[in-house]
Amino acid sequence: MNFREDLEKVPVFSRISQVAGRLGLETYVVGGYVRDLLLNRPCKDIDFVCVGSGILLAEAVGAELGNTQVTVFKNFGTAMIKFADFDLEFVGARRESYRSDSRKPLVEDGTLDDDQKRRDFTINAMAISLNPQNYGDLVDPFGGVAHLAKKIIQTPLDAEITFSDDPLRMLRAIRFASQLNFDIEANTFEAILKNASRLKIISMERITEELNKIILSPVPSYGFKLLFQSGLLKEFFPEMIALHGVEYVDNKAHKDNFYHTLQVLDNVAKVSNDLWLRWAAILHDIAKPATKRFEPKVGWTFHGHEDRGARMTPGIFRRLKLPMNEKMEFVQKLVRLHLRPIALVKEVTDSAVRRLLFEAGNDVDALMTLCRADITSKNSEKVAKYLSNFEKVQKKMIELEERDHIRNFQPPVTGDEIMRMFNLPASRIIGDIKEEIKEAILEGEIKNSREEALELLHKIAQQKGLINQNVNP
């Protein structure tokens, strides 16, 4: 199998081939670019392996490409070049050996064959030659082409050794299966089951990097089911494991909240690529195990799981090394508010809609997306009814927002103004007055306008005896 014509469509390959030839370095395109070329998927990350110094090749290529900057990582023996739309990475062919307490290998110079053997999966172990004598030829010693056709993830060498040496590869196996909708070969999956506990030697940052890629895959539930079945999920996300299972009392059962969560996640994934909205789907019911109660006259309840879940969110983000910034706050807000639109479906009042707009702010559209995704009943008529009512809620939101501008609520009268008007120091009474004006706006007693707010302020000032201070507001 030869890919000369495909290589000629990207001129950088021929230029690298020429440089490698002048240096006498046997050079190949390897890994993901080759895999994605066979899958007809776009790929802007191109890895090159040469038998010799990858840094030497990269520096010569940088000069050939008009003195393009070369970023060198001497400790790893690699170098990178950003050129046009591509990220080019160069490395010398290596052979590796591992210690049991670390995924960092002992590295020696090696051949192309050595380098292909150290690759994680057969579909990532293929190479295309850039050498003049066989330019464009595919080097596929482990049947990567056949495995792509069969949609199989399999390791080039013994899977147990591969995963024991570098346990991160177990997560990568599931990530590729989820992204490509491939199966994991039986012996390879069995090796994951046996080595799941080895994940403990992997940093949480690397685990979460792979987890986020699974979450962003087209049908993320597939990846999560593999994580669950393999035993990997319990190694780093016990709160999600706790969602699994159904309990019966008096022949009354609650739904399996693990599979419900995955359905909500898939529903969100159908309409949004936002990683953090998908995280909100994952965490929206995370506190149900902690709040589960059985009430004889009612059945199973999960009262307050939205507030408890919101309180759990920062701890989960911190442990998983997710960002403790506005991303976490966004997820936390959606977890806390995710039941509110569903409650509105039953009775759409202006006051309740204003309060939801006020609390959700600019995230109200994301919240409504999550809430639609959360309707997972097997009763299609029930789902259709809820979604129809959601449309009524959304229409009411648009009407009230156009009139009252609640989303990005700013007090029509500031605390500083109130202090100046009534010659008051900073004190609790200022906050009480602002809160009273805000509540009046949210209840629809006055419009969100400065004129009506000042009129109400005058009345409040009279009630509180502030006018007696001979101050005219």
LODORO-41993 format. One line per 4 residues: number of its first residue (from 1); their letters; for each residue x, y, z of C-alpha. Coordinates in nm, 2 decimals. Example, Ala and Ser with C-alpha at 12.3 -4.5 7.8 and 13.67 -1.06 7.14 Angstrom:
<recs>
1) AS) 1.23/-0.45/0.78; 1.37/-0.11/0.71
</recs>
This chain:
<recs>
1) MNFR) 0.00/0.00/0.00; 0.15/0.33/-0.11; 0.04/0.69/-0.02; 0.27/0.89/-0.25
5) EDLE) -0.03/1.08/-0.40; -0.16/1.16/-0.06; 0.18/1.29/0.06; 0.21/1.51/-0.25
9) KVPV) -0.10/1.70/-0.15; 0.09/1.83/0.15; 0.41/1.99/0.03; 0.58/1.98/0.37
13) FSRI) 0.63/1.61/0.34; 0.85/1.63/0.03; 1.06/1.91/0.19; 1.11/1.70/0.51
17) SQVA) 1.20/1.40/0.29; 1.47/1.61/0.11; 1.62/1.74/0.44; 1.62/1.39/0.59
21) GRLG) 1.79/1.26/0.27; 2.07/1.52/0.29; 2.13/1.42/0.66; 2.12/1.05/0.58
25) LETY) 1.83/1.00/0.84; 1.58/0.72/0.77; 1.25/0.90/0.83; 0.88/0.81/0.86
29) VVGG) 0.54/0.97/0.93; 0.39/0.77/1.22; 0.09/0.74/1.45; -0.23/0.94/1.44
33) YVRD) -0.17/1.11/1.11; -0.14/0.78/0.93; -0.44/0.64/1.11; -0.66/0.94/1.03
37) LLLN) -0.54/0.94/0.67; -0.67/0.58/0.64; -1.00/0.69/0.81; -1.03/1.00/0.58
41) RPCK) -1.03/1.22/0.89; -0.86/1.56/0.90; -0.54/1.57/1.12; -0.32/1.87/1.18
45) DIDF) -0.08/1.70/1.42; 0.20/1.51/1.23; 0.46/1.30/1.41; 0.79/1.21/1.24
49) VCVG) 1.03/0.94/1.35; 1.38/0.92/1.23; 1.65/0.66/1.30; 1.89/0.90/1.46
53) SGIL) 1.84/1.25/1.62; 1.49/1.39/1.59; 1.62/1.72/1.72; 1.89/1.74/1.45
57) LAEA) 1.62/1.67/1.18; 1.38/1.93/1.33; 1.65/2.20/1.34; 1.74/2.13/0.98
61) VGAE) 1.37/2.13/0.87; 1.32/2.46/1.06; 1.60/2.62/0.85; 1.46/2.47/0.53
65) LGNT) 1.12/2.62/0.61; 1.26/2.97/0.62; 1.42/2.97/0.97; 1.09/2.86/1.13
69) QVTV) 1.11/2.85/1.51; 1.20/2.51/1.65; 1.09/2.43/2.01; 1.33/2.17/2.16
73) FKNF) 1.26/1.94/2.45; 1.60/1.79/2.52; 1.49/1.58/2.82; 1.25/1.39/2.59
77) GTAM) 1.46/1.40/2.27; 1.18/1.57/2.08; 1.13/1.89/1.89; 0.82/2.07/1.76
81) IKFA) 0.76/2.31/1.47; 0.44/2.51/1.40; 0.42/2.55/1.02; 0.11/2.67/0.83
85) DFDL) -0.18/2.49/0.99; 0.03/2.20/1.11; 0.20/2.10/1.44; 0.50/1.90/1.34
89) EFVG) 0.68/1.68/1.61; 1.01/1.51/1.55; 1.16/1.23/1.76; 1.44/0.97/1.71
93) ARRE) 1.33/0.60/1.70; 1.34/0.46/2.05; 1.32/0.14/2.24; 1.17/0.15/2.60
97) SYRS) 1.18/-0.05/2.92; 0.97/0.02/3.23; 0.99/0.00/3.61; 0.68/-0.12/3.80
101) DSRK) 0.64/0.20/4.00; 0.65/0.44/3.71; 0.50/0.49/3.37; 0.82/0.69/3.27
105) PLVE) 1.03/0.45/3.06; 1.40/0.40/3.03; 1.48/0.51/2.68; 1.75/0.40/2.43
109) DGTL) 1.80/0.47/2.06; 1.63/0.21/1.85; 1.51/0.11/1.50; 1.18/0.18/1.34
113) DDDQ) 1.07/-0.17/1.44; 1.16/-0.09/1.80; 0.96/0.23/1.78; 0.65/0.07/1.64
117) KRRD) 0.66/-0.20/1.91; 0.64/0.07/2.18; 0.33/0.22/2.03; 0.00/0.19/2.23
121) FTIN) -0.23/0.03/1.97; -0.19/-0.13/1.63; -0.39/0.15/1.46; -0.14/0.40/1.59
125) AMAI) 0.17/0.18/1.51; 0.16/0.23/1.13; 0.42/0.44/0.95; 0.46/0.59/0.60
129) SLNP) 0.81/0.61/0.46; 0.96/0.94/0.35; 1.27/0.77/0.22; 1.35/0.80/-0.16
133) QNYG) 1.37/0.43/-0.22; 1.02/0.35/-0.09; 0.86/0.70/-0.06; 0.49/0.66/0.05
137) DLVD) 0.51/0.29/0.14; 0.30/0.19/0.44; 0.49/-0.01/0.71; 0.22/-0.20/0.91
141) PFGG) 0.38/-0.49/1.11; 0.09/-0.54/1.34; -0.21/-0.54/1.11; -0.33/-0.19/1.18
145) VAHL) -0.51/-0.16/0.85; -0.71/-0.47/0.91; -0.80/-0.36/1.26; -0.92/-0.02/1.13
149) AKKI) -1.14/-0.21/0.89; -1.27/-0.43/1.17; -1.30/-0.13/1.40; -1.09/-0.29/1.67
153) IQTP) -0.86/-0.14/1.94; -0.57/-0.39/2.01; -0.22/-0.35/2.14; 0.08/-0.44/1.92
157) LDAE) 0.24/-0.66/2.19; 0.11/-0.85/2.50; -0.17/-0.63/2.63; -0.10/-0.71/3.00
161) ITFS) 0.26/-0.59/2.97; 0.16/-0.29/2.76; -0.09/-0.17/3.03; 0.12/-0.26/3.33
165) DDPL) 0.41/-0.07/3.18; 0.20/0.24/3.11; -0.15/0.23/3.27; -0.25/0.55/3.10
169) RMLR) -0.29/0.34/2.78; -0.59/0.17/2.93; -0.77/0.51/2.94; -0.64/0.58/2.59
173) AIRF) -0.79/0.25/2.47; -1.13/0.35/2.59; -1.09/0.71/2.46; -1.01/0.58/2.11
177) ASQL) -1.30/0.33/2.12; -1.53/0.61/2.23; -1.41/0.86/1.97; -1.40/0.62/1.68
181) NFDI) -1.69/0.39/1.79; -1.46/0.09/1.79; -1.46/-0.23/2.00; -1.18/-0.32/2.23
185) EANT) -1.04/-0.66/2.14; -1.13/-0.93/2.40; -0.78/-1.00/2.53; -0.70/-0.63/2.53
189) FEAI) -1.01/-0.56/2.74; -0.93/-0.85/2.97; -0.59/-0.70/3.03; -0.76/-0.37/3.13
193) LKNA) -0.97/-0.56/3.39; -0.66/-0.72/3.53; -0.46/-0.40/3.55; -0.72/-0.14/3.65
197) SRLK) -0.56/-0.08/3.99; -0.24/0.02/3.82; -0.41/0.35/3.73; -0.30/0.47/4.08
201) IISM) 0.05/0.55/3.95; -0.10/0.79/3.69; -0.13/1.16/3.78; -0.48/1.30/3.80
205) ERIT) -0.40/1.56/3.54; -0.33/1.29/3.28; -0.64/1.09/3.38; -0.86/1.39/3.35
209) EELN) -0.71/1.49/3.01; -0.82/1.15/2.87; -1.16/1.17/3.05; -1.24/1.50/2.89
213) KIIL) -1.17/1.36/2.55; -1.41/1.07/2.63; -1.67/1.33/2.74; -1.62/1.52/2.41
217) SPVP) -1.66/1.21/2.19; -1.98/1.18/1.98; -2.16/0.94/2.21; -1.98/0.98/2.54
221) SYGF) -2.20/0.72/2.72; -2.01/0.45/2.53; -1.68/0.55/2.68; -1.83/0.58/3.03
225) KLLF) -1.99/0.23/3.00; -1.64/0.09/2.91; -1.49/0.28/3.20; -1.75/0.13/3.43
229) QSGL) -1.73/-0.22/3.30; -1.35/-0.22/3.30; -1.32/-0.11/3.67; -1.13/0.21/3.57
233) LKEF) -1.41/0.45/3.67; -1.41/0.35/4.04; -1.04/0.42/4.05; -1.09/0.80/4.01
237) FPEM) -1.46/0.88/4.01; -1.64/0.70/4.30; -1.92/0.95/4.31; -2.04/0.84/3.97
241) IALH) -2.01/0.47/4.06; -2.24/0.54/4.35; -2.52/0.64/4.11; -2.53/0.29/3.97
245) GVEY) -2.80/0.04/4.08; -3.17/0.01/4.16; -3.31/-0.04/4.51; -3.66/-0.18/4.58
249) VDNK) -3.88/-0.13/4.88; -4.24/-0.25/4.89; -4.21/-0.33/4.52; -4.12/0.04/4.45
253) AHKD) -3.80/0.11/4.27; -3.61/0.42/4.16; -3.45/0.45/3.82; -3.08/0.37/3.78
257) NFYH) -2.93/0.71/3.81; -2.60/0.61/3.65; -2.76/0.51/3.32; -3.00/0.81/3.35
261) TLQV) -2.70/1.04/3.38; -2.54/0.88/3.07; -2.86/0.93/2.87; -2.87/1.30/2.98
265) LDNV) -2.51/1.33/2.88; -2.58/1.18/2.53; -2.88/1.41/2.49; -2.66/1.72/2.56
269) AKVS) -2.39/1.58/2.33; -2.64/1.57/2.04; -2.69/1.95/2.06; -2.37/2.09/2.21
273) NDLW) -1.99/2.04/2.20; -1.95/2.25/2.52; -1.73/2.04/2.76; -1.86/2.22/3.07
277) LRWA) -2.23/2.18/2.97; -2.15/1.81/2.93; -1.99/1.82/3.28; -2.31/1.97/3.42
281) AILH) -2.50/1.68/3.27; -2.26/1.44/3.44; -2.29/1.61/3.78; -2.66/1.72/3.78
285) DIAK) -2.78/1.42/3.98; -2.45/1.34/4.15; -2.59/1.39/4.50; -2.89/1.15/4.46
289) PATK) -2.72/0.87/4.65; -2.66/1.10/4.94; -3.01/1.23/4.95; -3.21/0.91/4.87
293) RFEP) -3.49/0.83/5.10; -3.79/0.60/5.09; -4.12/0.75/5.21; -4.40/0.49/5.24
297) KVGW) -4.67/0.72/5.11; -4.46/0.87/4.84; -4.19/0.63/4.73; -3.83/0.72/4.66
301) TFHG) -3.73/1.08/4.71; -3.41/1.28/4.65; -3.50/1.61/4.82; -3.24/1.87/4.80
305) HEDR) -3.01/1.68/4.57; -2.96/1.98/4.35; -2.83/2.19/4.64; -2.62/1.91/4.77
309) GARM) -2.48/1.84/4.43; -2.38/2.20/4.39; -2.19/2.19/4.71; -2.02/1.87/4.60
313) TPGI) -1.91/2.02/4.26; -1.60/2.22/4.38; -1.46/1.92/4.57; -1.50/1.69/4.26
317) FRRL) -1.34/1.95/4.04; -1.05/2.00/4.28; -0.98/1.63/4.31; -1.00/1.57/3.94
321) KLPM) -0.77/1.87/3.88; -1.04/2.05/3.67; -1.02/2.43/3.66; -1.14/2.60/3.98
325) NEKM) -1.26/2.91/3.80; -1.56/3.03/3.61; -1.59/2.69/3.44; -1.65/2.52/3.78
329) EFVQ) -1.89/2.80/3.88; -2.09/2.75/3.56; -2.12/2.38/3.62; -2.21/2.44/3.99
333) KLVR) -2.48/2.69/3.89; -2.64/2.45/3.64; -2.64/2.17/3.90; -2.80/2.39/4.15
337) LHLR) -3.07/2.52/3.91; -3.14/2.22/3.70; -3.48/2.14/3.86; -3.61/2.50/3.85
341) PIAL) -3.73/2.50/3.48; -3.89/2.16/3.53; -4.09/2.31/3.83; -4.19/2.60/3.61
345) VKEV) -4.34/2.36/3.35; -4.62/2.29/3.60; -4.70/2.66/3.66; -4.55/2.94/3.46
349) TDSA) -4.57/3.25/3.67; -4.40/3.58/3.57; -4.24/3.61/3.91; -4.09/3.26/3.90
353) VRRL) -3.96/3.32/3.55; -3.80/3.65/3.65; -3.62/3.48/3.94; -3.49/3.21/3.72
357) LFEA) -3.36/3.47/3.47; -3.20/3.66/3.76; -3.03/3.35/3.90; -2.92/3.19/3.57
361) GNDV) -2.81/3.52/3.40; -2.63/3.46/3.08; -2.63/3.08/3.14; -3.01/3.05/3.11
365) DALM) -2.99/2.90/2.76; -2.74/2.64/2.87; -2.96/2.56/3.17; -3.26/2.51/2.94
369) TLCR) -3.05/2.28/2.72; -2.96/2.07/3.02; -3.32/2.06/3.14; -3.45/1.94/2.80
373) ADIT) -3.18/1.67/2.80; -3.30/1.56/3.15; -3.64/1.45/3.02; -3.56/1.08/2.97
377) SKNS) -3.89/0.91/3.04; -3.97/0.60/2.83; -4.32/0.75/2.80; -4.30/0.94/2.47
381) EKVA) -4.63/1.13/2.54; -4.49/1.25/2.88; -4.17/1.36/2.71; -4.36/1.55/2.44
385) KYLS) -4.58/1.72/2.70; -4.28/1.84/2.90; -4.09/1.96/2.60; -4.40/2.15/2.48
389) NFEK) -4.44/2.32/2.81; -4.07/2.40/2.80; -4.14/2.60/2.49; -4.40/2.80/2.68
393) VQKK) -4.15/2.87/2.95; -3.89/2.98/2.70; -4.14/3.21/2.53; -4.23/3.36/2.86
397) MIEL) -3.86/3.41/2.93; -3.81/3.60/2.60; -4.11/3.82/2.67; -4.01/3.91/3.02
401) EERD) -3.64/3.96/2.93; -3.73/4.20/2.65; -3.95/4.40/2.90; -3.76/4.38/3.23
405) HIRN) -3.39/4.30/3.13; -3.34/4.06/3.42; -3.06/3.84/3.28; -2.78/4.08/3.36
409) FQPP) -2.96/4.25/3.64; -2.79/4.57/3.77; -2.96/4.76/4.06; -3.13/5.07/3.92
413) VTGD) -3.02/5.25/4.23; -2.67/5.17/4.38; -2.57/5.15/4.74; -2.35/5.45/4.71
417) EIMR) -2.64/5.66/4.58; -2.86/5.55/4.87; -2.58/5.65/5.12; -2.54/5.99/4.96
421) MFNL) -2.92/6.06/4.93; -2.98/5.99/5.30; -2.64/6.08/5.44; -2.59/5.72/5.57
425) PASR) -2.27/5.53/5.64; -2.22/5.18/5.49; -2.44/4.96/5.70; -2.69/4.67/5.68
429) IIGD) -2.98/4.90/5.61; -2.83/4.99/5.26; -2.83/4.62/5.17; -3.19/4.58/5.30
433) IKEE) -3.31/4.87/5.09; -3.14/4.73/4.77; -3.29/4.39/4.84; -3.64/4.53/4.88
437) IKEA) -3.61/4.71/4.55; -3.48/4.40/4.38; -3.76/4.18/4.52; -4.02/4.44/4.40
441) ILEG) -3.87/4.41/4.05; -3.86/4.03/4.05; -4.22/4.01/4.18; -4.34/4.25/3.91
445) EIKN) -4.45/4.52/4.15; -4.23/4.77/3.97; -4.05/4.77/3.63; -3.68/4.74/3.62
449) SREE) -3.64/5.11/3.56; -3.46/5.39/3.75; -3.77/5.60/3.76; -3.99/5.34/3.93
453) ALEL) -3.70/5.23/4.15; -3.65/5.59/4.28; -4.02/5.62/4.35; -4.02/5.30/4.55
457) LHKI) -3.70/5.41/4.73; -3.88/5.73/4.84; -4.16/5.52/4.99; -3.92/5.29/5.17
461) AQQK) -3.73/5.59/5.30; -4.05/5.73/5.45; -4.13/5.39/5.61; -3.79/5.37/5.76
465) GLIN) -3.79/5.73/5.89; -3.51/5.84/5.67; -3.70/6.14/5.53; -3.70/6.28/5.88
469) QNVN) -3.33/6.35/5.84; -3.43/6.64/5.61; -3.28/6.48/5.31; -3.46/6.50/4.98
473) P) -3.40/6.18/4.77
</recs>
